[in-house]
Amino acid sequence: MMAAKLQRWRNLAGRPDLLARIDAVSSRRFLHEGPDTVEELLDRHLAKKEKPIIDDNEAEFLNRRRLTSTRREALSLYRDILRATRFFTWTDSRGNLWRDVLRENARKEFEAARFETDPEVITRLLIGGSDAVSSALDKLAEKQREMIEKKRRGDQP
């Protein structure tokens, strides 16, 4: 095998015109080799969008629409919290209903974030709130299932 490669190089060395063509081909970049960097790849192949020029009225309209959608989501979350707290009917150590404690805490949280304008923070708060409500309801359902199972086992001899 090594002898075959050596023979091929000897044949090429005897023909300088072939060596020049090989050098030219090897220095050229082919399409399948790709760009040097990711930025170059993106610059070559992504269509660049022109940012549309938005006047003040249009910007205000878009901002209001965004605010009303987050406001709607916040109200929906608040209603979900109020609905979910209906199931917490037992009292805490001070004799207060958990339902009332949870509603009061939710109200404080919403009031604290009332004047927040950063869309990222608002989104994070909404997602965190909805996750907390769903996890609280899941835990409540699991506890109720456990209590039902305990009652069944206790009733049977």
VMD Tcl script that builds the backbone (N, CA, C; Angstrom):
set m [mol new atoms 471]
animate dup $m
set s [atomselect $m all]
$s set {name element resname resid chain x y z} {
  {N N MET 1 A 0.819 -1.186 0.000}
  {CA C MET 1 A 0.000 0.000 0.000}
  {C C MET 1 A 0.865 1.252 0.000}
  {N N MET 2 A 1.886 1.220 0.851}
  {CA C MET 2 A 2.784 2.356 0.918}
  {C C MET 2 A 3.523 2.542 -0.398}
  {N N ALA 3 A 3.835 1.441 -1.052}
  {CA C ALA 3 A 4.545 1.510 -2.336}
  {C C ALA 3 A 3.657 2.142 -3.397}
  {N N ALA 4 A 2.367 1.858 -3.350}
  {CA C ALA 4 A 1.442 2.434 -4.332}
  {C C ALA 4 A 1.357 3.946 -4.170}
  {N N LYS 5 A 1.306 4.405 -2.897}
  {CA C LYS 5 A 1.246 5.856 -2.655}
  {C C LYS 5 A 2.537 6.534 -3.110}
  {N N LEU 6 A 3.639 5.900 -2.822}
  {CA C LEU 6 A 4.930 6.459 -3.226}
  {C C LEU 6 A 5.034 6.544 -4.742}
  {N N GLN 7 A 4.545 5.522 -5.434}
  {CA C GLN 7 A 4.569 5.519 -6.898}
  {C C GLN 7 A 3.688 6.646 -7.451}
  {N N ARG 8 A 2.517 6.860 -6.819}
  {CA C ARG 8 A 1.622 7.922 -7.285}
  {C C ARG 8 A 2.293 9.287 -7.143}
  {N N TRP 9 A 2.985 9.531 -6.026}
  {CA C TRP 9 A 3.656 10.809 -5.838}
  {C C TRP 9 A 4.821 10.978 -6.819}
  {N N ARG 10 A 5.471 9.908 -7.139}
  {CA C ARG 10 A 6.552 10.008 -8.138}
  {C C ARG 10 A 5.996 10.380 -9.499}
  {N N ASN 11 A 4.850 9.791 -9.841}
  {CA C ASN 11 A 4.220 10.128 -11.118}
  {C C ASN 11 A 3.805 11.595 -11.150}
  {N N LEU 12 A 3.264 12.107 -10.021}
  {CA C LEU 12 A 2.853 13.513 -9.960}
  {C C LEU 12 A 4.058 14.432 -9.994}
  {N N ALA 13 A 5.137 14.034 -9.349}
  {CA C ALA 13 A 6.332 14.881 -9.321}
  {C C ALA 13 A 6.909 15.052 -10.706}
  {N N GLY 14 A 6.688 14.070 -11.559}
  {CA C GLY 14 A 7.205 14.165 -12.924}
  {C C GLY 14 A 6.374 15.112 -13.776}
  {N N ARG 15 A 5.216 15.486 -13.354}
  {CA C ARG 15 A 4.352 16.361 -14.147}
  {C C ARG 15 A 4.018 17.622 -13.355}
  {N N PRO 16 A 4.744 18.697 -13.538}
  {CA C PRO 16 A 4.508 19.944 -12.793}
  {C C PRO 16 A 3.137 20.574 -13.088}
  {N N ASP 17 A 2.574 20.348 -14.267}
  {CA C ASP 17 A 1.268 20.933 -14.574}
  {C C ASP 17 A 0.168 20.340 -13.680}
  {N N LEU 18 A 0.278 19.040 -13.345}
  {CA C LEU 18 A -0.702 18.422 -12.445}
  {C C LEU 18 A -0.555 18.951 -11.018}
  {N N LEU 19 A 0.691 19.174 -10.591}
  {CA C LEU 19 A 0.908 19.704 -9.249}
  {C C LEU 19 A 0.321 21.097 -9.106}
  {N N ALA 20 A 0.417 21.922 -10.138}
  {CA C ALA 20 A -0.141 23.271 -10.093}
  {C C ALA 20 A -1.658 23.214 -9.985}
  {N N ARG 21 A -2.303 22.279 -10.711}
  {CA C ARG 21 A -3.759 22.144 -10.643}
  {C C ARG 21 A -4.197 21.664 -9.258}
  {N N ILE 22 A -3.456 20.748 -8.666}
  {CA C ILE 22 A -3.801 20.233 -7.341}
  {C C ILE 22 A -3.704 21.347 -6.307}
  {N N ASP 23 A -2.647 22.181 -6.407}
  {CA C ASP 23 A -2.509 23.303 -5.473}
  {C C ASP 23 A -3.656 24.284 -5.630}
  {N N ALA 24 A -4.065 24.564 -6.866}
  {CA C ALA 24 A -5.154 25.512 -7.109}
  {C C ALA 24 A -6.471 24.980 -6.559}
  {N N VAL 25 A -6.734 23.705 -6.751}
  {CA C VAL 25 A -7.973 23.109 -6.262}
  {C C VAL 25 A -7.988 23.061 -4.742}
  {N N SER 26 A -6.849 22.726 -4.136}
  {CA C SER 26 A -6.820 22.596 -2.677}
  {C C SER 26 A -6.933 23.950 -1.985}
  {N N SER 27 A -6.528 25.052 -2.614}
  {CA C SER 27 A -6.632 26.364 -1.983}
  {C C SER 27 A -8.026 26.964 -2.139}
  {N N ARG 28 A -8.817 26.447 -3.067}
  {CA C ARG 28 A -10.171 26.936 -3.273}
  {C C ARG 28 A -11.099 26.371 -2.212}
  {N N ARG 29 A -12.077 27.169 -1.766}
  {CA C ARG 29 A -13.052 26.680 -0.799}
  {C C ARG 29 A -14.294 26.225 -1.529}
  {N N PHE 30 A -14.759 25.052 -1.162}
  {CA C PHE 30 A -15.963 24.511 -1.766}
  {C C PHE 30 A -17.176 24.854 -0.919}
  {N N LEU 31 A -18.339 24.760 -1.532}
  {CA C LEU 31 A -19.584 25.086 -0.853}
  {C C LEU 31 A -19.811 24.174 0.348}
  {N N HIS 32 A -19.521 22.892 0.209}
  {CA C HIS 32 A -19.795 21.961 1.300}
  {C C HIS 32 A -18.856 22.131 2.484}
  {N N GLU 33 A -17.740 22.866 2.302}
  {CA C GLU 33 A -16.837 23.107 3.416}
  {C C GLU 33 A -17.416 24.118 4.394}
  {N N GLY 34 A -18.291 24.981 3.932}
  {CA C GLY 34 A -18.966 25.921 4.812}
  {C C GLY 34 A -18.134 27.137 5.138}
  {N N PRO 35 A -18.734 28.102 5.818}
  {CA C PRO 35 A -18.034 29.331 6.187}
  {C C PRO 35 A -17.085 29.098 7.366}
  {N N ASP 36 A -16.254 30.091 7.604}
  {CA C ASP 36 A -15.285 29.977 8.685}
  {C C ASP 36 A -15.927 30.099 10.062}
  {N N THR 37 A -16.894 30.991 10.205}
  {CA C THR 37 A -17.504 31.229 11.514}
  {C C THR 37 A -19.017 31.164 11.406}
  {N N VAL 38 A -19.653 31.089 12.552}
  {CA C VAL 38 A -21.115 31.065 12.602}
  {C C VAL 38 A -21.678 32.405 12.121}
  {N N GLU 39 A -21.014 33.483 12.495}
  {CA C GLU 39 A -21.478 34.809 12.067}
  {C C GLU 39 A -21.466 34.921 10.543}
  {N N GLU 40 A -20.404 34.397 9.932}
  {CA C GLU 40 A -20.307 34.423 8.480}
  {C C GLU 40 A -21.423 33.598 7.852}
  {N N LEU 41 A -21.710 32.463 8.434}
  {CA C LEU 41 A -22.798 31.620 7.950}
  {C C LEU 41 A -24.133 32.363 8.031}
  {N N LEU 42 A -24.379 32.997 9.164}
  {CA C LEU 42 A -25.634 33.727 9.327}
  {C C LEU 42 A -25.719 34.915 8.379}
  {N N ASP 43 A -24.622 35.627 8.221}
  {CA C ASP 43 A -24.625 36.770 7.304}
  {C C ASP 43 A -24.900 36.343 5.875}
  {N N ARG 44 A -24.368 35.195 5.481}
  {CA C ARG 44 A -24.555 34.745 4.105}
  {C C ARG 44 A -25.960 34.245 3.822}
  {N N HIS 45 A -26.526 33.510 4.784}
  {CA C HIS 45 A -27.718 32.745 4.464}
  {C C HIS 45 A -29.020 33.246 5.063}
  {N N LEU 46 A -28.978 34.121 6.026}
  {CA C LEU 46 A -30.221 34.628 6.588}
  {C C LEU 46 A -30.652 35.889 5.865}
  {N N ALA 47 A -31.930 35.969 5.618}
  {CA C ALA 47 A -32.468 37.174 4.996}
  {C C ALA 47 A -32.512 38.254 6.062}
  {N N LYS 48 A -31.959 39.387 5.746}
  {CA C LYS 48 A -31.928 40.474 6.707}
  {C C LYS 48 A -33.225 41.269 6.598}
  {N N LYS 49 A -33.872 41.451 7.750}
  {CA C LYS 49 A -35.114 42.216 7.772}
  {C C LYS 49 A -34.798 43.685 7.989}
  {N N GLU 50 A -35.474 44.466 7.273}
  {CA C GLU 50 A -35.382 45.900 7.498}
  {C C GLU 50 A -36.329 46.222 8.640}
  {N N LYS 51 A -35.862 46.951 9.629}
  {CA C LYS 51 A -36.744 47.318 10.726}
  {C C LYS 51 A -37.730 48.366 10.215}
  {N N PRO 52 A -39.014 48.080 10.389}
  {CA C PRO 52 A -39.995 49.049 9.908}
  {C C PRO 52 A -39.950 50.316 10.768}
  {N N ILE 53 A -40.166 51.402 10.091}
  {CA C ILE 53 A -40.184 52.686 10.786}
  {C C ILE 53 A -41.562 52.850 11.417}
  {N N ILE 54 A -41.577 53.017 12.725}
  {CA C ILE 54 A -42.835 53.137 13.458}
  {C C ILE 54 A -42.935 54.557 13.997}
  {N N ASP 55 A -44.051 55.196 13.694}
  {CA C ASP 55 A -44.242 56.536 14.228}
  {C C ASP 55 A -44.713 56.440 15.685}
  {N N ASP 56 A -44.827 57.587 16.341}
  {CA C ASP 56 A -45.157 57.606 17.759}
  {C C ASP 56 A -46.538 57.032 18.051}
  {N N ASN 57 A -47.513 57.318 17.188}
  {CA C ASN 57 A -48.868 56.818 17.417}
  {C C ASN 57 A -48.903 55.295 17.334}
  {N N GLU 58 A -48.212 54.763 16.338}
  {CA C GLU 58 A -48.183 53.319 16.171}
  {C C GLU 58 A -47.445 52.644 17.328}
  {N N ALA 59 A -46.361 53.247 17.793}
  {CA C ALA 59 A -45.610 52.707 18.922}
  {C C ALA 59 A -46.467 52.708 20.184}
  {N N GLU 60 A -47.221 53.775 20.384}
  {CA C GLU 60 A -48.096 53.845 21.556}
  {C C GLU 60 A -49.195 52.799 21.473}
  {N N PHE 61 A -49.739 52.588 20.264}
  {CA C PHE 61 A -50.776 51.579 20.071}
  {C C PHE 61 A -50.240 50.183 20.378}
  {N N LEU 62 A -49.040 49.866 19.873}
  {CA C LEU 62 A -48.438 48.559 20.138}
  {C C LEU 62 A -48.145 48.368 21.623}
  {N N ASN 63 A -47.681 49.436 22.267}
  {CA C ASN 63 A -47.398 49.362 23.693}
  {C C ASN 63 A -48.675 49.127 24.493}
  {N N ARG 64 A -49.763 49.801 24.121}
  {CA C ARG 64 A -51.045 49.612 24.809}
  {C C ARG 64 A -51.565 48.198 24.613}
  {N N ARG 65 A -51.427 47.673 23.397}
  {CA C ARG 65 A -51.893 46.317 23.126}
  {C C ARG 65 A -51.110 45.308 23.964}
  {N N ARG 66 A -49.789 45.507 24.051}
  {CA C ARG 66 A -48.965 44.620 24.864}
  {C C ARG 66 A -49.370 44.717 26.330}
  {N N LEU 67 A -49.605 45.933 26.817}
  {CA C LEU 67 A -49.993 46.110 28.204}
  {C C LEU 67 A -51.361 45.508 28.486}
  {N N THR 68 A -52.290 45.663 27.545}
  {CA C THR 68 A -53.614 45.093 27.802}
  {C C THR 68 A -53.571 43.577 27.789}
  {N N SER 69 A -52.707 42.988 26.972}
  {CA C SER 69 A -52.635 41.524 26.976}
  {C C SER 69 A -52.025 41.027 28.281}
  {N N THR 70 A -50.984 41.692 28.783}
  {CA C THR 70 A -50.419 41.267 30.067}
  {C C THR 70 A -51.378 41.591 31.204}
  {N N ARG 71 A -52.122 42.669 31.070}
  {CA C ARG 71 A -53.115 42.997 32.086}
  {C C ARG 71 A -54.194 41.918 32.129}
  {N N ARG 72 A -54.607 41.465 30.948}
  {CA C ARG 72 A -55.595 40.387 30.867}
  {C C ARG 72 A -55.061 39.115 31.508}
  {N N GLU 73 A -53.801 38.797 31.217}
  {CA C GLU 73 A -53.199 37.600 31.791}
  {C C GLU 73 A -53.085 37.716 33.314}
  {N N ALA 74 A -52.744 38.916 33.806}
  {CA C ALA 74 A -52.631 39.123 35.247}
  {C C ALA 74 A -53.994 38.982 35.912}
  {N N LEU 75 A -55.022 39.541 35.309}
  {CA C LEU 75 A -56.370 39.393 35.871}
  {C C LEU 75 A -56.821 37.941 35.856}
  {N N SER 76 A -56.496 37.236 34.796}
  {CA C SER 76 A -56.848 35.830 34.699}
  {C C SER 76 A -56.143 35.030 35.796}
  {N N LEU 77 A -54.872 35.332 36.021}
  {CA C LEU 77 A -54.130 34.655 37.081}
  {C C LEU 77 A -54.734 34.966 38.446}
  {N N TYR 78 A -55.108 36.219 38.667}
  {CA C TYR 78 A -55.696 36.607 39.950}
  {C C TYR 78 A -57.016 35.862 40.175}
  {N N ARG 79 A -57.824 35.752 39.134}
  {CA C ARG 79 A -59.082 35.008 39.254}
  {C C ARG 79 A -58.818 33.534 39.530}
  {N N ASP 80 A -57.803 32.972 38.879}
  {CA C ASP 80 A -57.439 31.576 39.130}
  {C C ASP 80 A -57.025 31.371 40.583}
  {N N ILE 81 A -56.289 32.337 41.140}
  {CA C ILE 81 A -55.872 32.249 42.541}
  {C C ILE 81 A -57.094 32.280 43.449}
  {N N LEU 82 A -58.022 33.197 43.167}
  {CA C LEU 82 A -59.229 33.275 43.991}
  {C C LEU 82 A -60.041 31.990 43.913}
  {N N ARG 83 A -60.140 31.407 42.718}
  {CA C ARG 83 A -60.867 30.146 42.568}
  {C C ARG 83 A -60.162 29.017 43.311}
  {N N ALA 84 A -58.849 28.986 43.220}
  {CA C ALA 84 A -58.087 27.898 43.838}
  {C C ALA 84 A -58.134 27.976 45.362}
  {N N THR 85 A -58.198 29.183 45.909}
  {CA C THR 85 A -58.178 29.313 47.366}
  {C C THR 85 A -59.486 28.849 47.996}
  {N N ARG 86 A -60.521 28.650 47.222}
  {CA C ARG 86 A -61.788 28.146 47.770}
  {C C ARG 86 A -61.609 26.790 48.449}
  {N N PHE 87 A -60.643 26.008 47.983}
  {CA C PHE 87 A -60.454 24.654 48.477}
  {C C PHE 87 A -59.682 24.595 49.793}
  {N N PHE 88 A -59.079 25.703 50.209}
  {CA C PHE 88 A -58.280 25.725 51.432}
  {C C PHE 88 A -59.173 26.194 52.587}
  {N N THR 89 A -59.883 25.255 53.185}
  {CA C THR 89 A -60.913 25.610 54.170}
  {C C THR 89 A -60.468 25.428 55.612}
  {N N TRP 90 A -59.291 24.917 55.872}
  {CA C TRP 90 A -58.850 24.726 57.244}
  {C C TRP 90 A -58.142 25.969 57.752}
  {N N THR 91 A -57.883 26.014 59.057}
  {CA C THR 91 A -57.297 27.204 59.674}
  {C C THR 91 A -55.813 27.002 59.943}
  {N N ASP 92 A -55.094 28.119 60.066}
  {CA C ASP 92 A -53.678 28.054 60.422}
  {C C ASP 92 A -53.539 28.066 61.943}
  {N N SER 93 A -52.325 28.232 62.461}
  {CA C SER 93 A -52.073 28.168 63.906}
  {C C SER 93 A -52.728 29.317 64.671}
  {N N ARG 94 A -53.002 30.433 63.997}
  {CA C ARG 94 A -53.619 31.583 64.659}
  {C C ARG 94 A -55.143 31.584 64.526}
  {N N GLY 95 A -55.678 30.589 63.852}
  {CA C GLY 95 A -57.125 30.497 63.715}
  {C C GLY 95 A -57.669 31.154 62.455}
  {N N ASN 96 A -56.803 31.658 61.583}
  {CA C ASN 96 A -57.251 32.276 60.326}
  {C C ASN 96 A -57.441 31.189 59.270}
  {N N LEU 97 A -58.436 31.371 58.436}
  {CA C LEU 97 A -58.641 30.440 57.332}
  {C C LEU 97 A -57.496 30.581 56.338}
  {N N TRP 98 A -56.979 29.440 55.863}
  {CA C TRP 98 A -55.901 29.483 54.868}
  {C C TRP 98 A -56.360 30.191 53.603}
  {N N ARG 99 A -57.613 30.059 53.277}
  {CA C ARG 99 A -58.167 30.736 52.106}
  {C C ARG 99 A -57.923 32.234 52.200}
  {N N ASP 100 A -58.222 32.819 53.368}
  {CA C ASP 100 A -58.056 34.259 53.543}
  {C C ASP 100 A -56.587 34.664 53.546}
  {N N VAL 101 A -55.755 33.832 54.159}
  {CA C VAL 101 A -54.313 34.121 54.201}
  {C C VAL 101 A -53.736 34.117 52.785}
  {N N LEU 102 A -54.094 33.114 52.019}
  {CA C LEU 102 A -53.582 33.023 50.643}
  {C C LEU 102 A -54.074 34.176 49.783}
  {N N ARG 103 A -55.329 34.535 49.927}
  {CA C ARG 103 A -55.864 35.661 49.145}
  {C C ARG 103 A -55.176 36.972 49.519}
  {N N GLU 104 A -54.935 37.163 50.796}
  {CA C GLU 104 A -54.265 38.389 51.248}
  {C C GLU 104 A -52.837 38.456 50.698}
  {N N ASN 105 A -52.130 37.334 50.734}
  {CA C ASN 105 A -50.762 37.305 50.196}
  {C C ASN 105 A -50.741 37.538 48.690}
  {N N ALA 106 A -51.720 36.975 47.994}
  {CA C ALA 106 A -51.786 37.183 46.546}
  {C C ALA 106 A -52.042 38.651 46.243}
  {N N ARG 107 A -52.922 39.263 47.007}
  {CA C ARG 107 A -53.219 40.683 46.798}
  {C C ARG 107 A -51.976 41.528 47.017}
  {N N LYS 108 A -51.207 41.214 48.051}
  {CA C LYS 108 A -49.967 41.957 48.322}
  {C C LYS 108 A -48.980 41.795 47.171}
  {N N GLU 109 A -48.852 40.573 46.660}
  {CA C GLU 109 A -47.930 40.324 45.539}
  {C C GLU 109 A -48.345 41.130 44.303}
  {N N PHE 110 A -49.627 41.136 44.012}
  {CA C PHE 110 A -50.100 41.872 42.839}
  {C C PHE 110 A -49.928 43.371 43.024}
  {N N GLU 111 A -50.180 43.862 44.224}
  {CA C GLU 111 A -49.995 45.296 44.482}
  {C C GLU 111 A -48.524 45.690 44.384}
  {N N ALA 112 A -47.629 44.818 44.827}
  {CA C ALA 112 A -46.191 45.116 44.765}
  {C C ALA 112 A -45.715 45.210 43.315}
  {N N ALA 113 A -46.323 44.441 42.422}
  {CA C ALA 113 A -45.903 44.436 41.019}
  {C C ALA 113 A -46.815 45.286 40.133}
  {N N ARG 114 A -47.648 46.079 40.735}
  {CA C ARG 114 A -48.660 46.825 39.980}
  {C C ARG 114 A -48.074 47.763 38.935}
  {N N PHE 115 A -47.011 48.469 39.259}
  {CA C PHE 115 A -46.464 49.478 38.357}
  {C C PHE 115 A -45.217 48.987 37.618}
  {N N GLU 116 A -45.031 47.701 37.540}
  {CA C GLU 116 A -43.899 47.117 36.813}
  {C C GLU 116 A -44.129 47.296 35.316}
  {N N THR 117 A -43.103 47.771 34.610}
  {CA C THR 117 A -43.244 48.009 33.169}
  {C C THR 117 A -42.337 47.134 32.320}
  {N N ASP 118 A -41.363 46.495 32.931}
  {CA C ASP 118 A -40.441 45.655 32.174}
  {C C ASP 118 A -41.153 44.375 31.734}
  {N N PRO 119 A -41.276 44.136 30.420}
  {CA C PRO 119 A -42.010 42.954 29.953}
  {C C PRO 119 A -41.424 41.635 30.435}
  {N N GLU 120 A -40.103 41.560 30.562}
  {CA C GLU 120 A -39.478 40.320 31.041}
  {C C GLU 120 A -39.871 40.024 32.473}
  {N N VAL 121 A -39.845 41.043 33.305}
  {CA C VAL 121 A -40.191 40.865 34.719}
  {C C VAL 121 A -41.663 40.483 34.843}
  {N N ILE 122 A -42.509 41.147 34.077}
  {CA C ILE 122 A -43.939 40.847 34.115}
  {C C ILE 122 A -44.187 39.407 33.694}
  {N N THR 123 A -43.554 38.990 32.616}
  {CA C THR 123 A -43.720 37.614 32.146}
  {C C THR 123 A -43.230 36.621 33.180}
  {N N ARG 124 A -42.085 36.911 33.780}
  {CA C ARG 124 A -41.543 36.029 34.807}
  {C C ARG 124 A -42.507 35.918 35.995}
  {N N LEU 125 A -43.088 37.045 36.407}
  {CA C LEU 125 A -44.035 37.029 37.521}
  {C C LEU 125 A -45.289 36.228 37.174}
  {N N LEU 126 A -45.800 36.419 35.963}
  {CA C LEU 126 A -47.003 35.690 35.552}
  {C C LEU 126 A -46.758 34.187 35.477}
  {N N ILE 127 A -45.632 33.808 34.917}
  {CA C ILE 127 A -45.311 32.380 34.807}
  {C C ILE 127 A -45.096 31.778 36.198}
  {N N GLY 128 A -44.370 32.497 37.044}
  {CA C GLY 128 A -44.142 32.010 38.403}
  {C C GLY 128 A -45.438 31.874 39.182}
  {N N GLY 129 A -46.342 32.831 39.020}
  {CA C GLY 129 A -47.623 32.773 39.713}
  {C C GLY 129 A -48.477 31.609 39.245}
  {N N SER 130 A -48.542 31.408 37.941}
  {CA C SER 130 A -49.361 30.297 37.435}
  {C C SER 130 A -48.756 28.951 37.819}
  {N N ASP 131 A -47.423 28.858 37.847}
  {CA C ASP 131 A -46.778 27.621 38.303}
  {C C ASP 131 A -47.080 27.362 39.777}
  {N N ALA 132 A -47.068 28.423 40.584}
  {CA C ALA 132 A -47.346 28.264 42.015}
  {C C ALA 132 A -48.784 27.800 42.243}
  {N N VAL 133 A -49.729 28.368 41.498}
  {CA C VAL 133 A -51.129 27.967 41.646}
  {C C VAL 133 A -51.299 26.504 41.249}
  {N N SER 134 A -50.732 26.120 40.114}
  {CA C SER 134 A -50.903 24.738 39.666}
  {C C SER 134 A -50.225 23.748 40.609}
  {N N SER 135 A -49.035 24.083 41.138}
  {CA C SER 135 A -48.368 23.172 42.062}
  {C C SER 135 A -49.132 23.084 43.383}
  {N N ALA 136 A -49.707 24.198 43.848}
  {CA C ALA 136 A -50.494 24.160 45.084}
  {C C ALA 136 A -51.724 23.280 44.905}
  {N N LEU 137 A -52.379 23.397 43.770}
  {CA C LEU 137 A -53.555 22.562 43.511}
  {C C LEU 137 A -53.179 21.090 43.369}
  {N N ASP 138 A -52.041 20.828 42.747}
  {CA C ASP 138 A -51.579 19.438 42.626}
  {C C ASP 138 A -51.290 18.834 43.995}
  {N N LYS 139 A -50.622 19.605 44.861}
  {CA C LYS 139 A -50.326 19.105 46.205}
  {C C LYS 139 A -51.606 18.890 47.005}
  {N N LEU 140 A -52.557 19.807 46.855}
  {CA C LEU 140 A -53.833 19.668 47.547}
  {C C LEU 140 A -54.555 18.404 47.090}
  {N N ALA 141 A -54.579 18.168 45.794}
  {CA C ALA 141 A -55.244 16.972 45.265}
  {C C ALA 141 A -54.554 15.704 45.755}
  {N N GLU 142 A -53.232 15.720 45.803}
  {CA C GLU 142 A -52.487 14.553 46.284}
  {C C GLU 142 A -52.799 14.274 47.756}
  {N N LYS 143 A -52.838 15.319 48.569}
  {CA C LYS 143 A -53.162 15.143 49.988}
  {C C LYS 143 A -54.577 14.606 50.168}
  {N N GLN 144 A -55.507 15.120 49.371}
  {CA C GLN 144 A -56.878 14.624 49.474}
  {C C GLN 144 A -56.966 13.153 49.080}
  {N N ARG 145 A -56.223 12.750 48.050}
  {CA C ARG 145 A -56.186 11.336 47.664}
  {C C ARG 145 A -55.639 10.474 48.799}
  {N N GLU 146 A -54.576 10.973 49.447}
  {CA C GLU 146 A -53.994 10.231 50.563}
  {C C GLU 146 A -54.993 10.092 51.710}
  {N N MET 147 A -55.722 11.160 52.000}
  {CA C MET 147 A -56.712 11.110 53.079}
  {C C MET 147 A -57.827 10.117 52.749}
  {N N ILE 148 A -58.260 10.094 51.510}
  {CA C ILE 148 A -59.307 9.163 51.087}
  {C C ILE 148 A -58.810 7.729 51.224}
  {N N GLU 149 A -57.565 7.483 50.829}
  {CA C GLU 149 A -56.991 6.144 50.958}
  {C C GLU 149 A -56.886 5.729 52.422}
  {N N LYS 150 A -56.498 6.662 53.308}
  {CA C LYS 150 A -56.406 6.353 54.731}
  {C C LYS 150 A -57.779 5.992 55.293}
  {N N LYS 151 A -58.807 6.738 54.871}
  {CA C LYS 151 A -60.163 6.450 55.334}
  {C C LYS 151 A -60.610 5.072 54.860}
  {N N ARG 152 A -60.332 4.728 53.631}
  {CA C ARG 152 A -60.717 3.418 53.089}
  {C C ARG 152 A -60.026 2.292 53.842}
  {N N ARG 153 A -58.740 2.487 54.097}
  {CA C ARG 153 A -57.999 1.459 54.824}
  {C C ARG 153 A -58.456 1.346 56.272}
  {N N GLY 154 A -58.828 2.488 56.867}
  {CA C GLY 154 A -59.291 2.489 58.259}
  {C C GLY 154 A -60.667 1.877 58.411}
  {N N ASP 155 A -61.547 2.037 57.387}
  {CA C ASP 155 A -62.902 1.503 57.450}
  {C C ASP 155 A -62.927 0.002 57.227}
  {N N GLN 156 A -62.006 -0.498 56.412}
  {CA C GLN 156 A -62.001 -1.932 56.126}
  {C C GLN 156 A -61.307 -2.686 57.252}
  {N N PRO 157 A -61.828 -3.879 57.629}
  {CA C PRO 157 A -61.191 -4.660 58.717}
  {C C PRO 157 A -59.896 -5.311 58.297}
}
mol reanalyze $m
mol bondsrecalc $m
mol representation Tube
mol addrep $m
